Amino acid sequence: MALNIADLFEHAADAVPERLAIACGDAEITYRDLEARSNQLAHFLAAAGVRQGDHVGAYGRNSIELIETFLACYKLRAIPVNVNYRYVDAELRYLFSEAELKGLVFDRQYGDKVAALLPDFPDLTALLAIEDGSGTGLPAGVRDLATGIAGESAARDFAERSADDIYLLYTGGTTGYPKGVLWRHEDVWRTLGGGIDFTTGERLPDEWAQIRRGTAGQAGLVRLATAPLIHGSAQWSTLPALFSGDTVVLVPQFDPDEVWRAVERHKVNVIVIVGDAMARPLIEAYQQADYDAATLVAVSSNGAIFSASVKDEYLKLMPGVVITDAIGASETGFTGLGYVSAGNQKAAGPTVTAGPSTIVIDEHNQRVGPGEIGRIARGGHIPLGYYKDPVKTAALFAEVDGVRYAVPGDFARVEEDGSITLLGRGNTCVNTGGEKVYPEEVEAALKSFASVFDAVVIGVPDERLGQRVAALVQPRDGHHLDLTAMDAHLRTQLAGYKVPRSVWLVEKIGRTPAGKADYRWAHRYAQEQLATAGQGSQHAVEGQPAADGQHGLD
């Protein structure tokens, strides 16, 4: 069995050629045409010198053409590289150099940025622009994608592929420049692509199992991925759906009302979101307009915190919809899944059932027991490591009882029933007076307060405690945020040392394109506010330490 991403897609294209494969905005494409256009693009790239193992950047907002780019690369045994469309010149230069790009498919609107980079990257010669109506000029020699591939063969006449072909995902994480996580195709399929049952761990028997299931007397599901395709969440919402012959619906960029219009138009069955940054504006837009979501059967979140208070809103308004909360990382794939219903939620979280081969370990690489906190580790099908970074690769893995695990740094608490509650990434942990505070737990509590729309929690310097907990809070539109009431609310859910002692009210929380908290932005903002605090700044609301707390905090 090849167990290769391109092969898995081609099985579906052969089985359901006339079925709608992708809808994005006003554009639609069948499996037959998606297969043909991806083949044409693959032949163009090959003629331009792209070979097995070469890297091709995919630089754009959600579009059918961006998916064609990914598929074309896999068909050639080349490696697509996700390029964040929000990157500025320095970040783009870093990624282009780090990833050693030989090709680039980009939205025309980014033509000026690409033009500024090309003189410094003479090996980057396979270039195509996706027409987006922006009218931006194109660098010399760059062709429009539709025109460029028009004369290429649509035949599927590529070399045999392998389960060992490489999938590469660049992840920005919470701090620093992005790093590329390397996977074998089979391993990433077994962890993210549907090649294993997420609840039982049972492996699919062969590479045709998904399309057999997708054609077993059914028309296929309609799945809407709200995140940008530069993020692993959207890629691994889209690819398994294509392996099964389902229809994928995308929005060019996240807009809550456009998402609900797409649900109506395409009779969507499943929406995949990335935590509160998408969940909250979606449910509020749904409340404010008369949208028909009768076909919706599931809302699935992954990649960021999905607060209990926000889930409650979905359960109230859509009682027949199943809500799932999945946890994982670019370095582990899927590590746990929770099914949510009214009355079974905790304020922190998410709390999930650990996935197959998922354990929680301490600093000595020993499993922790109920009530204890440790790092999430996943064995079995795991990545090869980080691209061109042997030091970080070595640090990623740990051996537990003779078994190799990937341990990316996410902390979790093991509950009495064996489930695990995600606490957050260790490099964002706040150490206040010797106590560890995980930002996501505090963020969830903040967002359960009615007047809070969004929040990010960080640690800021404190002369007495080393760090104190600080929060940047975006109030809900039209609400007055009573800070005293918010503090009292938090103390019903959190130990006193976890309650933010510094609070800044902001117009909008900074987030990455994928919806994750932008901690670099938060730290920059806090540093600016702290620097001006002695000059009469009124943006910060400092908590006053009490006399009776263990650390003078509660």
ChimeraX attribute file (.defattr): number of C-alpha atoms within 10 A of each C-alpha:
attribute: neighborCount
match mode: 1-to-1
recipient: residues
	/A:1	11
	/A:2	17
	/A:3	22
	/A:4	26
	/A:5	28
	/A:6	22
	/A:7	22
	/A:8	23
	/A:9	25
	/A:10	21
	/A:11	21
	/A:12	27
	/A:13	25
	/A:14	14
	/A:15	17
	/A:16	21
	/A:17	18
	/A:18	13
	/A:19	18
	/A:20	21
	/A:21	27
	/A:22	26
	/A:23	21
	/A:24	18
	/A:25	17
	/A:26	8
	/A:27	10
	/A:28	16
	/A:29	18
	/A:30	18
	/A:31	25
	/A:32	19
	/A:33	17
	/A:34	22
	/A:35	24
	/A:36	20
	/A:37	25
	/A:38	25
	/A:39	27
	/A:40	24
	/A:41	29
	/A:42	30
	/A:43	26
	/A:44	23
	/A:45	27
	/A:46	17
	/A:47	12
	/A:48	14
	/A:49	16
	/A:50	25
	/A:51	16
	/A:52	18
	/A:53	16
	/A:54	19
	/A:55	23
	/A:56	28
	/A:57	27
	/A:58	25
	/A:59	25
	/A:60	26
	/A:61	24
	/A:62	23
	/A:63	23
	/A:64	21
	/A:65	24
	/A:66	21
	/A:67	18
	/A:68	21
	/A:69	26
	/A:70	27
	/A:71	28
	/A:72	27
	/A:73	29
	/A:74	26
	/A:75	28
	/A:76	25
	/A:77	27
	/A:78	25
	/A:79	26
	/A:80	27
	/A:81	28
	/A:82	24
	/A:83	27
	/A:84	26
	/A:85	17
	/A:86	13
	/A:87	12
	/A:88	10
	/A:89	13
	/A:90	9
	/A:91	15
	/A:92	18
	/A:93	18
	/A:94	13
	/A:95	23
	/A:96	22
	/A:97	12
	/A:98	14
	/A:99	21
	/A:100	17
	/A:101	22
	/A:102	23
	/A:103	23
	/A:104	25
	/A:105	25
	/A:106	27
	/A:107	27
	/A:108	24
	/A:109	19
	/A:110	18
	/A:111	18
	/A:112	13
	/A:113	14
	/A:114	21
	/A:115	15
	/A:116	12
	/A:117	16
	/A:118	16
	/A:119	10
	/A:120	12
	/A:121	14
	/A:122	9
	/A:123	13
	/A:124	21
	/A:125	18
	/A:126	22
	/A:127	23
	/A:128	25
	/A:129	25
	/A:130	21
	/A:131	16
	/A:132	14
	/A:133	9
	/A:134	11
	/A:135	10
	/A:136	14
	/A:137	13
	/A:138	18
	/A:139	17
	/A:140	8
	/A:141	10
	/A:142	18
	/A:143	16
	/A:144	18
	/A:145	20
	/A:146	16
	/A:147	11
	/A:148	16
	/A:149	21
	/A:150	13
	/A:151	11
	/A:152	17
	/A:153	16
	/A:154	18
	/A:155	13
	/A:156	15
	/A:157	11
	/A:158	12
	/A:159	10
	/A:160	10
	/A:161	18
	/A:162	18
	/A:163	16
	/A:164	14
	/A:165	21
	/A:166	26
	/A:167	25
	/A:168	24
	/A:169	25
	/A:170	23
	/A:171	20
	/A:172	16
	/A:173	18
	/A:174	16
	/A:175	12
	/A:176	8
	/A:177	12
	/A:178	18
	/A:179	20
	/A:180	23
	/A:181	22
	/A:182	22
	/A:183	25
	/A:184	20
	/A:185	23
	/A:186	24
	/A:187	23
	/A:188	27
	/A:189	24
	/A:190	23
	/A:191	25
	/A:192	23
	/A:193	24
	/A:194	21
	/A:195	23
	/A:196	17
	/A:197	14
	/A:198	20
	/A:199	13
	/A:200	9
	/A:201	14
	/A:202	12
	/A:203	12
	/A:204	14
	/A:205	11
	/A:206	11
	/A:207	20
	/A:208	19
	/A:209	16
	/A:210	23
	/A:211	26
	/A:212	16
	/A:213	13
	/A:214	22
	/A:215	16
	/A:216	9
	/A:217	8
	/A:218	9
	/A:219	13
	/A:220	20
	/A:221	17
	/A:222	24
	/A:223	26
	/A:224	30
	/A:225	25
	/A:226	25
	/A:227	26
	/A:228	24
	/A:229	29
	/A:230	24
	/A:231	23
	/A:232	21
	/A:233	25
	/A:234	22
	/A:235	21
	/A:236	19
	/A:237	24
	/A:238	25
	/A:239	24
	/A:240	22
	/A:241	27
	/A:242	23
	/A:243	26
	/A:244	26
	/A:245	31
	/A:246	27
	/A:247	26
	/A:248	25
	/A:249	28
	/A:250	26
	/A:251	22
	/A:252	20
	/A:253	17
	/A:254	20
	/A:255	15
	/A:256	20
	/A:257	18
	/A:258	16
	/A:259	25
	/A:260	22
	/A:261	15
	/A:262	21
	/A:263	24
	/A:264	16
	/A:265	11
	/A:266	17
	/A:267	19
	/A:268	24
	/A:269	20
	/A:270	23
	/A:271	22
	/A:272	22
	/A:273	27
	/A:274	25
	/A:275	23
	/A:276	25
	/A:277	22
	/A:278	22
	/A:279	24
	/A:280	22
	/A:281	16
	/A:282	20
	/A:283	19
	/A:284	15
	/A:285	17
	/A:286	19
	/A:287	12
	/A:288	9
	/A:289	10
	/A:290	9
	/A:291	14
	/A:292	14
	/A:293	19
	/A:294	14
	/A:295	15
	/A:296	20
	/A:297	16
	/A:298	18
	/A:299	20
	/A:300	22
	/A:301	24
	/A:302	22
	/A:303	21
	/A:304	24
	/A:305	28
	/A:306	28
	/A:307	27
	/A:308	22
	/A:309	20
	/A:310	19
	/A:311	23
	/A:312	17
	/A:313	17
	/A:314	23
	/A:315	16
	/A:316	11
	/A:317	12
	/A:318	17
	/A:319	14
	/A:320	13
	/A:321	21
	/A:322	17
	/A:323	21
	/A:324	19
	/A:325	26
	/A:326	26
	/A:327	25
	/A:328	24
	/A:329	20
	/A:330	24
	/A:331	26
	/A:332	26
	/A:333	24
	/A:334	24
	/A:335	24
	/A:336	25
	/A:337	24
	/A:338	22
	/A:339	15
	/A:340	20
	/A:341	16
	/A:342	13
	/A:343	7
	/A:344	9
	/A:345	18
	/A:346	14
	/A:347	18
	/A:348	22
	/A:349	23
	/A:350	29
	/A:351	27
	/A:352	23
	/A:353	20
	/A:354	25
	/A:355	23
	/A:356	20
	/A:357	14
	/A:358	19
	/A:359	23
	/A:360	24
	/A:361	23
	/A:362	15
	/A:363	9
	/A:364	8
	/A:365	17
	/A:366	14
	/A:367	18
	/A:368	17
	/A:369	16
	/A:370	13
	/A:371	12
	/A:372	15
	/A:373	21
	/A:374	23
	/A:375	25
	/A:376	29
	/A:377	29
	/A:378	28
	/A:379	21
	/A:380	16
	/A:381	20
	/A:382	23
	/A:383	27
	/A:384	17
	/A:385	21
	/A:386	21
	/A:387	18
	/A:388	14
	/A:389	12
	/A:390	11
	/A:391	10
	/A:392	14
	/A:393	17
	/A:394	12
	/A:395	13
	/A:396	19
	/A:397	21
	/A:398	19
	/A:399	14
	/A:400	16
	/A:401	9
	/A:402	7
	/A:403	10
	/A:404	16
	/A:405	24
	/A:406	26
	/A:407	25
	/A:408	21
	/A:409	19
	/A:410	20
	/A:411	24
	/A:412	26
	/A:413	23
	/A:414	24
	/A:415	16
	/A:416	11
	/A:417	9
	/A:418	14
	/A:419	19
	/A:420	27
	/A:421	23
	/A:422	26
	/A:423	25
	/A:424	21
	/A:425	19
	/A:426	18
	/A:427	13
	/A:428	19
	/A:429	20
	/A:430	23
	/A:431	17
	/A:432	22
	/A:433	17
	/A:434	11
	/A:435	13
	/A:436	13
	/A:437	25
	/A:438	24
	/A:439	24
	/A:440	27
	/A:441	23
	/A:442	26
	/A:443	22
	/A:444	28
	/A:445	25
	/A:446	29
	/A:447	27
	/A:448	21
	/A:449	17
	/A:450	14
	/A:451	20
	/A:452	21
	/A:453	21
	/A:454	23
	/A:455	28
	/A:456	24
	/A:457	29
	/A:458	26
	/A:459	25
	/A:460	20
	/A:461	14
	/A:462	12
	/A:463	7
	/A:464	11
	/A:465	14
	/A:466	14
	/A:467	18
	/A:468	24
	/A:469	25
	/A:470	29
	/A:471	26
	/A:472	26
	/A:473	24
	/A:474	21
	/A:475	23
	/A:476	15
	/A:477	10
	/A:478	7
	/A:479	11
	/A:480	10
	/A:481	17
	/A:482	11
	/A:483	13
	/A:484	10
	/A:485	11
	/A:486	18
	/A:487	17
	/A:488	11
	/A:489	17
	/A:490	22
	/A:491	16
	/A:492	10
	/A:493	19
	/A:494	15
	/A:495	12
	/A:496	18
	/A:497	21
	/A:498	24
	/A:499	26
	/A:500	24
	/A:501	21
	/A:502	22
	/A:503	20
	/A:504	19
	/A:505	17
	/A:506	15
	/A:507	12
	/A:508	13
	/A:509	19
	/A:510	21
	/A:511	16
	/A:512	17
	/A:513	19
	/A:514	24
	/A:515	22
	/A:516	20
	/A:517	23
	/A:518	18
	/A:519	19
	/A:520	15
	/A:521	15
	/A:522	21
	/A:523	17
	/A:524	11
	/A:525	16
	/A:526	22
	/A:527	14
	/A:528	11
	/A:529	17
	/A:530	17
	/A:531	11
	/A:532	14
	/A:533	13
	/A:534	9
	/A:535	9
	/A:536	7
	/A:537	12
	/A:538	11
	/A:539	15
	/A:540	19
	/A:541	16
	/A:542	12
	/A:543	16
	/A:544	11
	/A:545	12
	/A:546	11
	/A:547	10
	/A:548	9
	/A:549	11
	/A:550	11
	/A:551	17
	/A:552	15
	/A:553	21
	/A:554	16
